[in-house]
Each structure stands twice: as C-alpha cells, then as structure tokens.
Amino acid sequence: MVQYKSNHIALAEFFCSRETIPPLAGIALQVAYQIVVWSNRHSTRKALAKLDQTRLNDIGLSEMQMETELRKPFWRA
C-alpha cells in the first residue's frame, strides 16, 4: 500500500511542477499532495507502533526513538 501512495506523491509532484495548469488546479493539487503526505505519515507511524523489539532492532531503531516518532503529529516530518 505504501507503493500506491508513493506513486500518487510522485504524480502530484509532477503535476504541481507543470506551469501549464490553471492556478486553481495547481492549488488543488498541492492540497491533495499534502493530504497524501500526511496520510502516508499517519499510516507509517501506525505500522511502526505495531513493531516488536526484534523488528525495531532490524530497522535500527531503539524503543525510545520509536516513541519519539510516534509522539509527532501527522503534519510534522
């Protein structure tokens, strides 16, 4: 599912970078892009919360780092 969202992010970035789209469409694309980014962060953090210590070690995160990441609001990278 993350790949699906990544494709949408790439597509939104492509369309937002074009100069030939109407200004209102560009704003709508930027809003849609931001919503997809926030949704992706939220989903990723939910998945991170479900990992056990063994999996955290596999990806190189301590439990403290995981908790710090989970405390961030969805709009903060």
Summary of the structure (lengths in Angstrom):
residues: 77
radius of gyration: 16.0
end to end distance: 19.6
largest distance: 49.8
contacts: 168
relative contact order: 0.12
helix: 77%
strand: 0%
